[in-house]
Amino acid sequence: MSWSYRKLWHTLIENRMKKTDLIERAEISANILAKMGKDEPIAMVSLGKICEALSCDVGDIVEWIPDSQEENGIDPAPNNSNQH
Protein backbone atom coordinates (compact mmCIF):
# COMPACT_ATOMS: atom_id res chain seq x y z
CA MET A 1 0.00 0.00 0.00
CA SER A 2 1.10 3.54 -0.52
CA TRP A 3 -0.05 7.11 -0.10
CA SER A 4 -0.51 9.94 -2.56
CA TYR A 5 -0.49 13.62 -1.68
CA ARG A 6 -1.35 14.67 -5.23
CA LYS A 7 -4.53 16.30 -3.98
CA LEU A 8 -2.50 18.47 -1.60
CA TRP A 9 -0.23 19.71 -4.39
CA HIS A 10 -3.29 20.57 -6.49
CA THR A 11 -4.81 22.41 -3.52
CA LEU A 12 -1.65 24.45 -3.06
CA ILE A 13 -1.65 25.39 -6.75
CA GLU A 14 -5.34 26.35 -6.66
CA ASN A 15 -4.70 28.54 -3.60
CA ARG A 16 -1.53 29.99 -5.11
CA MET A 17 0.45 28.81 -2.10
CA LYS A 18 4.08 27.80 -2.04
CA LYS A 19 5.30 24.87 0.00
CA THR A 20 7.11 27.33 2.27
CA ASP A 21 3.78 29.08 2.88
CA LEU A 22 2.28 25.78 3.99
CA ILE A 23 5.21 25.06 6.31
CA GLU A 24 4.69 28.41 8.03
CA ARG A 25 0.90 28.34 8.13
CA ALA A 26 0.60 24.72 9.32
CA GLU A 27 3.66 24.94 11.59
CA ILE A 28 5.17 21.75 10.18
CA SER A 29 8.81 21.03 9.42
CA ALA A 30 10.42 20.93 6.01
CA ASN A 31 11.13 17.24 6.72
CA ILE A 32 7.40 16.52 6.87
CA LEU A 33 6.91 18.19 3.50
CA ALA A 34 9.89 16.27 2.09
CA LYS A 35 8.29 12.97 3.18
CA MET A 36 5.06 14.03 1.51
CA GLY A 37 6.99 14.86 -1.64
CA LYS A 38 8.09 11.21 -1.70
CA ASP A 39 4.53 9.99 -0.94
CA GLU A 40 5.67 8.61 2.41
CA PRO A 41 3.28 8.34 5.37
CA ILE A 42 3.35 11.10 7.97
CA ALA A 43 1.83 11.45 11.43
CA MET A 44 -1.87 12.17 11.81
CA VAL A 45 -0.95 15.18 13.94
CA SER A 46 0.85 16.68 10.95
CA LEU A 47 -2.08 15.92 8.65
CA GLY A 48 -4.37 17.61 11.16
CA LYS A 49 -2.21 20.75 11.20
CA ILE A 50 -2.25 20.89 7.41
CA CYS A 51 -6.02 20.40 7.29
CA GLU A 52 -6.52 23.14 9.86
CA ALA A 53 -4.25 25.51 7.92
CA LEU A 54 -6.09 24.82 4.64
CA SER A 55 -9.59 24.50 6.15
CA CYS A 56 -10.05 21.08 4.60
CA ASP A 57 -10.50 17.40 5.44
CA VAL A 58 -7.82 14.69 5.31
CA GLY A 59 -9.47 13.17 2.24
CA ASP A 60 -8.96 16.47 0.45
CA ILE A 61 -5.16 16.20 0.68
CA VAL A 62 -4.18 12.54 0.95
CA GLU A 63 -5.24 9.34 -0.73
CA TRP A 64 -4.48 5.74 0.19
CA ILE A 65 -3.63 3.52 -2.76
CA PRO A 66 -4.31 -0.20 -2.26
CA ASP A 67 -1.61 -2.59 -3.49
CA SER A 68 -3.95 -3.96 -6.16
CA GLN A 69 -4.30 -0.55 -7.86
CA GLU A 70 -0.58 0.10 -7.62
CA GLU A 71 0.31 -3.27 -9.17
CA ASN A 72 -2.18 -2.82 -12.01
CA GLY A 73 -0.95 0.70 -12.81
CA ILE A 74 -4.33 2.26 -12.11
CA ASP A 75 -4.18 6.02 -11.67
CA PRO A 76 -5.55 6.58 -8.14
CA ALA A 77 -6.50 10.21 -8.66
CA PRO A 78 -7.96 10.93 -12.08
CA ASN A 79 -8.06 14.61 -12.88
CA ASN A 80 -11.68 15.06 -11.84
CA SER A 81 -12.48 17.64 -9.18
CA ASN A 82 -16.05 16.38 -8.73
CA GLN A 83 -15.07 13.23 -6.82
CA HIS A 84 -16.79 14.05 -3.51
Secondary structure, DSSP 8 states (H G I E B T S, - for coil): -EEE-HHHHHHHHHTT--HHHHHHHHT--HHHHHHHHTT----HHHHHHHHHHHT--GGGT-EEE-HHHHHHT--SS-S-TT--
